[in-house]
Amino acid sequence: SAGLLDAPGVLGTVAQLITVRPGHEAAVAAALGAVADAVAVASPADAAAALQRLKDTDGGRAGLLVSGASYESDSWPELPGGAQWAIDLVDAPSSLRPALTRALRRVAVVATLDDARRLVETTQDVRAVTAHGAQVLGMVRFSLIDVNLGTGSVGYWLLPEVRGRGIAAESLRQTTTVVFDRLEWHRVELYHA
C-alpha cells in the first residue's frame, strides 16, 4: 500500500487519519481489524484508480476504505453502564465518518471479557471488545443437560467475519472433550444458532 499513498484521491492510511480516545487504542484497533491498516480514498472512482495502480505496478494487495459515502445508521440498542460504542471513541474527518461507522457497526467497548460475554448474550446483533482488545468471536453453550443419563445439547454461534477459520470446530472439540472425558457424558447433540 506504500506506493498508493501519493496517488490522486488517496487520503492516507486509516491509522494516520483517525484519533482514538486515550486508553482505547487497543480496543478500537481490534474492532477495526484490517480496516485500521487500510488506505482511505475519497471516492469509488479513486478506489478503482488505486486498485488499477496496484495491478499496473504489481503492487500486491491493499485494503481500501472509501470515504464520502452516506450511511443511514439503523437504531442501535442502549448499552449497559460502562460500555461505549467504539465509533464514539474515534475522531476522524467528517468525510470518513460514515465508512468508519459501517466498519464499527454495533461494536461496543467493555471492561472485561465477562462483560463482553454478557453483552453479546443479552443484546442482539452486537459485537463486544474489551479495552485491551480481546473480542468475543462467538459462543459455545450447553443446554438440555441430563446429568443422570450423561447427555446434553451443545450449540454455538460465530461472527460471520471469523467463520471458515476452524474456530468453531476447535471450540467444539475442546468443550466436548471436557464433557466426555471429565464429566463422563455419553452423548452430545449439536445445534447451530
Backbone hydrogen bonds in HBPLUS format (Angstrom, degrees):
<---DONOR---> <-ACCEPTOR-->    atom                        ^
c    i                          cat <-CA-CA->   ^        H-A-AA   ^      H-
h    n   atom  resd res      DA  || num        DHA   H-A  angle D-A-AA Bond
n    s   type  num  typ     dist DA aas  dist angle  dist       angle   num
A0004-LEU N   A0001-SER O   3.02 MM   3  5.32 150.1  2.11 108.9 118.3     1
A0005-LEU N   A0002-ALA O   3.37 MM   3  5.70 148.7  2.48 106.8 114.0     2
A0007-ALA N   A0004-LEU O   2.86 MM   3  5.29 167.4  1.88 124.8 127.7     3
A0010-VAL N   A0007-ALA O   3.22 MM   3  5.67 158.6  2.27 133.0 133.8     4
A0042-ALA N   A0009-GLY O   2.82 MM  33  5.24 150.5  1.91 151.3 160.9     5
A0011-LEU N   A0040-ALA O   2.78 MM  29  5.38 159.4  1.82 144.6 150.6     6
A0040-ALA N   A0012-GLY O   2.78 MM  28  5.62 162.2  1.81 167.3 169.4     7
A0016-GLN N   A0013-THR O   3.02 MM   3  5.19 126.3  2.32  99.8 113.6     8
A0017-LEU N   A0013-THR O   3.13 MM   4  6.39 141.3  2.29 147.0 158.0     9
A0014-VAL N   A0038-ALA O   2.91 MM  24  5.75 162.2  1.94 157.2 158.1    10
A0017-LEU N   A0014-VAL O   3.00 MM   3  5.09 127.4  2.29  99.7 114.1    11
A0018-ILE N   A0014-VAL O   3.10 MM   4  6.22 133.7  2.33 158.6 167.7    12
A0019-THR N   A0091-ASP O   2.85 MM  72  5.07 157.6  1.90 150.1 155.5    13
A0091-ASP N   A0019-THR O   2.76 MM  72  5.07 169.6  1.77 159.4 163.0    14
A0021-ARG N   A0089-LEU O   2.87 MM  68  5.33 162.5  1.90 155.7 160.4    15
A0024-HIS N   A0021-ARG O   3.06 MM   3  5.81 149.5  2.16 148.6 152.1    16
A0028-VAL N   A0024-HIS O   3.03 MM   4  6.24 170.1  2.04 160.9 162.9    17
A0029-ALA N   A0025-GLU O   2.91 MM   4  6.02 160.9  1.95 150.1 156.3    18
A0030-ALA N   A0026-ALA O   2.97 MM   4  6.09 160.1  2.01 145.7 150.8    19
A0031-ALA N   A0027-ALA O   2.93 MM   4  6.13 157.6  1.98 147.4 154.3    20
A0032-LEU N   A0028-VAL O   2.83 MM   4  5.97 157.0  1.88 152.0 157.6    21
A0033-GLY N   A0029-ALA O   2.94 MM   4  6.00 144.0  2.07 141.6 151.4    22
A0035-VAL N   A0032-LEU O   3.07 MM   3  5.20 145.8  2.19 137.7 129.9    23
A0036-ALA N   A0033-GLY O   3.16 MM   3  5.95 152.0  2.25 119.4 124.9    24
A0037-ASP N   A0034-ALA O   3.04 MM   3  5.49 142.8  2.19 110.1 119.6    25
A0038-ALA N   A0035-VAL O   3.04 MM   3  4.87 157.5  2.09 101.8 109.0    26
A0039-VAL N   A0063-GLY O   2.76 MM  24  6.09 165.4  1.78 150.3 148.6    27
A0065-LEU N   A0039-VAL O   2.92 MM  26  6.06 155.0  1.98 138.3 140.9    28
A0041-VAL N   A0065-LEU O   2.92 MM  24  6.19 157.5  1.97 150.7 155.2    29
A0067-SER N   A0041-VAL O   2.85 MM  26  6.04 171.6  1.85 167.4 170.2    30
A0047-ALA N   A0043-SER O   2.95 MM   4  6.29 146.7  2.06 146.1 156.2    31
A0048-ALA N   A0044-PRO O   2.94 MM   4  6.26 156.8  1.99 150.8 155.9    32
A0049-ALA N   A0045-ALA O   2.97 MM   4  6.24 158.6  2.02 147.0 152.9    33
A0050-ALA N   A0046-ASP O   2.87 MM   4  6.03 153.3  1.94 143.6 151.1    34
A0051-LEU N   A0047-ALA O   2.93 MM   4  6.19 159.2  1.97 150.8 156.1    35
A0052-GLN N   A0048-ALA O   2.93 MM   4  6.16 155.9  1.99 147.1 154.1    36
A0053-ARG N   A0049-ALA O   2.87 MM   4  6.09 152.3  1.95 144.6 152.5    37
A0054-LEU N   A0050-ALA O   2.95 MM   4  6.27 156.1  2.01 148.4 154.4    38
A0055-LYS N   A0051-LEU O   3.01 MM   4  6.28 158.4  2.06 147.2 152.8    39
A0056-ASP N   A0052-GLN O   2.81 MM   4  6.03 167.8  1.83 156.3 159.4    40
A0057-THR N   A0053-ARG O   2.99 MM   4  6.06 151.5  2.07 149.1 155.5    41
A0059-GLY N   A0054-LEU O   2.70 MM   5  4.48 162.3  1.73 144.5 146.9    42
A0058-ASP N   A0055-LYS O   3.20 MM   3  5.06 160.9  2.24 102.3 107.6    43
A0068-GLY N   A0095-SER O   2.75 MM  27  4.71 174.4  1.76 142.2 141.3    44
A0083-ALA N   A0080-PRO O   3.13 MM   3  5.83 163.2  2.16 139.0 143.6    45
A0084-GLN N   A0109-VAL O   3.03 MM  25  5.25 153.0  2.11 140.7 149.3    46
A0109-VAL N   A0084-GLN O   2.66 MM  25  5.25 167.1  1.67 162.8 167.0    47
A0088-ASP N   A0085-TRP O   3.04 MM   3  5.46 139.1  2.21 108.9 119.8    48
A0086-ALA N   A0107-VAL O   2.83 MM  21  5.70 175.5  1.83 158.8 158.8    49
A0089-LEU N   A0086-ALA O   2.92 MM   3  5.35 160.4  1.96 114.8 121.2    50
A0090-VAL N   A0087-ILE O   3.29 MM   3  5.41 166.0  2.31 109.5 111.3    51
A0096-LEU N   A0093-PRO O   2.93 MM   3  5.42 142.1  2.08 113.5 124.3    52
A0097-ARG N   A0093-PRO O   3.20 MM   4  6.43 130.7  2.46 147.3 160.9    53
A0100-LEU N   A0096-LEU O   3.07 MM   4  6.33 158.6  2.12 156.7 163.5    54
A0101-THR N   A0097-ARG O   2.83 MM   4  6.00 152.2  1.90 152.9 161.0    55
A0102-ARG N   A0098-PRO O   3.02 MM   4  6.34 151.7  2.11 145.5 152.3    56
A0103-ALA N   A0099-ALA O   3.00 MM   4  6.27 158.5  2.04 144.1 150.2    57
A0104-LEU N   A0100-LEU O   2.84 MM   4  6.00 144.9  1.96 147.4 156.5    58
A0105-ARG N   A0102-ARG O   3.26 MM   3  4.98 159.3  2.31 107.7 106.1    59
A0107-VAL N   A0104-LEU O   3.16 MM   3  5.44 145.1  2.29 138.6 128.3    60
A0127-ARG N   A0106-ARG O   2.90 MM  21  6.21 166.9  1.91 157.8 162.3    61
A0108-ALA N   A0127-ARG O   2.83 MM  19  6.16 169.3  1.85 153.0 153.8    62
A0129-VAL N   A0108-ALA O   2.90 MM  21  6.27 152.7  1.98 163.3 172.1    63
A0110-VAL N   A0129-VAL O   2.91 MM  19  6.19 156.7  1.97 148.3 155.9    64
A0131-ALA N   A0110-VAL O   2.98 MM  21  6.17 121.6  2.33 159.4 174.2    65
A0116-ALA N   A0112-THR O   2.97 MM   4  6.32 152.8  2.05 144.2 152.3    66
A0117-ARG N   A0113-LEU O   2.81 MM   4  6.04 161.7  1.84 152.5 156.7    67
A0118-ARG N   A0114-ASP O   2.94 MM   4  6.15 167.8  1.96 150.6 153.7    68
A0119-LEU N   A0115-ASP O   2.94 MM   4  6.09 158.2  1.98 146.8 153.1    69
A0120-VAL N   A0116-ALA O   3.01 MM   4  6.27 170.6  2.02 158.5 159.6    70
A0121-GLU N   A0117-ARG O   2.98 MM   4  6.08 142.9  2.12 146.6 157.2    71
A0122-THR N   A0118-ARG O   3.07 MM   4  6.15 143.9  2.20 144.7 152.9    72
A0123-THR N   A0119-LEU O   2.88 MM   4  5.71 134.9  2.09 152.5 162.0    73
A0136-VAL N   A0128-ALA O   3.43 MM   8  6.17 159.0  2.48 153.8 156.9    74
A0130-THR N   A0134-ALA O   2.71 MM   4  5.18 159.4  1.75 151.3 158.7    75
A0133-GLY N   A0130-THR O   2.86 MM   3  5.12 163.9  1.89 112.7 117.7    76
A0159-LEU N   A0137-LEU O   2.80 MM  22  5.64 164.6  1.83 173.4 170.1    77
A0139-MET N   A0157-TRP O   2.95 MM  18  5.55 151.1  2.03 144.8 150.2    78
A0157-TRP N   A0139-MET O   3.03 MM  18  5.55 142.4  2.17 146.2 156.2    79
A0141-ARG N   A0155-GLY O   2.87 MM  14  5.35 162.6  1.90 151.6 155.6    80
A0155-GLY N   A0141-ARG O   2.83 MM  14  5.35 161.1  1.87 153.4 159.6    81
A0143-SER N   A0153-SER O   2.84 MM  10  5.23 154.9  1.90 143.6 149.5    82
A0153-SER N   A0143-SER O   2.84 MM  10  5.23 171.6  1.84 160.6 158.4    83
A0146-ASP N   A0151-THR O   2.92 MM   5  5.35 169.3  1.93 145.4 147.6    84
A0150-GLY N   A0146-ASP O   2.82 MM   4  5.84 130.0  2.07 146.3 161.9    85
A0151-THR N   A0146-ASP O   3.21 MM   5  5.35 161.0  2.25 139.0 142.9    86
A0186-HIS N   A0150-GLY O   2.55 MM  36  5.30 159.6  1.59 144.8 148.3    87
A0187-ARG N   A0150-GLY O   3.31 MM  37  6.74 158.9  2.35 151.5 153.3    88
A0152-GLY N   A0187-ARG O   3.25 MM  35  6.72 132.9  2.49 138.3 151.3    89
A0189-GLU N   A0152-GLY O   2.91 MM  37  6.38 156.6  1.97 145.7 152.9    90
A0154-VAL N   A0189-GLU O   2.72 MM  35  6.09 157.1  1.77 160.9 166.0    91
A0191-TYR N   A0154-VAL O   2.81 MM  37  6.13 152.6  1.89 155.7 158.2    92
A0193-ALA N   A0156-TYR O   3.20 MM  37  6.04 161.9  2.23 152.7 157.4    93
A0162-VAL N   A0159-LEU O   3.08 MM   3  5.73 162.9  2.11 121.4 126.7    94
A0163-ARG N   A0160-PRO O   3.28 MM   3  5.33 166.4  2.30 106.8 110.8    95
A0170-GLU N   A0166-GLY O   3.03 MM   4  6.11 163.8  2.05 147.5 151.9    96
A0171-SER N   A0167-ILE O   2.92 MM   4  6.06 160.8  1.95 150.8 156.7    97
A0172-LEU N   A0168-ALA O   2.87 MM   4  6.02 164.3  1.90 155.2 159.2    98
A0173-ARG N   A0169-ALA O   2.90 MM   4  6.06 154.0  1.97 144.2 152.1    99
A0174-GLN N   A0170-GLU O   2.95 MM   4  6.15 164.5  1.98 151.3 154.5   100
A0175-THR N   A0171-SER O   3.01 MM   4  6.18 168.0  2.02 151.3 154.7   101
A0176-THR N   A0172-LEU O   2.90 MM   4  5.87 161.9  1.93 148.2 153.7   102
A0177-THR N   A0173-ARG O   3.00 MM   4  6.01 145.9  2.12 139.8 149.1   103
A0178-VAL N   A0174-GLN O   3.29 MM   4  6.57 151.1  2.38 142.1 148.3   104
A0179-VAL N   A0175-THR O   3.23 MM   4  6.62 162.7  2.26 147.5 150.9   105
A0180-PHE N   A0176-THR O   2.93 MM   4  6.04 157.4  1.98 150.2 156.3   106
A0181-ASP N   A0177-THR O   2.85 MM   4  5.73 165.1  1.87 148.9 153.9   107
A0182-ARG N   A0178-VAL O   2.85 MM   4  5.29 145.2  1.97 133.9 145.3   108
A0183-LEU N   A0178-VAL O   3.26 MM   5  6.72 149.4  2.36 149.0 155.9   109
A0185-TRP N   A0179-VAL O   2.88 MM   6  5.68 170.2  1.89 147.0 148.5   110
